[in-house]
Amino acid sequence: AVEAKSNYQGIGIVRLFGRHSGLLAAHASLCSGDVDLCLLPEIKIELEGERGICAHLEKKMRRKGHAVVVVAEGAGEEILGASAEVDAGGNRKLPPIGPYICDR
């Protein structure tokens, strides 16, 4: 939240644990009080349109001048697709939804 607030029109994106469940990301977001958007693997991400995250973040930016987004690491497979690659521990690599949102 500090980084987002210190940059005019800044959006801070924080990736938290949550490969298959957004429980930790959801609880951290609720406890923080600074989070404007929390993306979870259990909920389909809608980018565009009236109810999309882009419109939501634009509203927050106009109102507050900054925004904080928490992303559970498993969020976004419906947009970017599941990876066939695995990491050193044998777990399937997760989509890089944070950088994707930054580019939008």
Buried (B, 14 or more C-beta within 10 A) or exposed (E): BEEBBEEEEBBBBBBBEBEEBBEBBBEBBEEEEBBBBBBBBEEEBBEEEEEBBEBBBEEBBEEEEBBBBBBBBBBBBEBBEEEEEEEEEEEEEBBBBBEBBEEE
